[in-house]
Amino acid sequence: MVDFKTFKTDLKNNFAELEKFGIQKENARYFMPPYECYNRQIVDWSRNLGLDVINFTPGTGINADYTTPEMKNYKSSEVIFTNLLNFENKEGLNGAILLIHPGTEKTRTDKFYLKLDELIENMTKKGYQFKSF
């Protein structure tokens, strides 16, 4: 079980690492817990530290970019892209939060992030605007 002190220390250590890449804690407003696993206590602790807990938009399928070929739930980048387009056609993506993993296993040579330019171009033509936070 994790207590508040451990949670706070872990977040502090993560922000220290992110600062190496120019990301300042003062600019952070949101927190997506690891594996998107959390409960009311994590939400409350996060708020206490000035962060709102978020999660990716379900149904987009884009979060499957972590899968590797030996996994039974593996999805190629082409399948992920097609599934996202199908979701967008049916549901739209206004306000959607898309989780893309910039670091994946070496065994996943089919990196979805290499399709980001194509995705952004496709969605921009449809009138979407992208924001990072």
Secondary structure, DSSP 8 states (H G I E B T S, - for coil): ---HHHHHHHHHHHHHHHHTTT--GGG--EE--GGG---HHHHHHHHHTT-EE----TT--GGGGG--TTSTT---HHHHHHHHHHHHHHH--TT------SS--TT--S-GGGGHHHHHHHHHHTT------
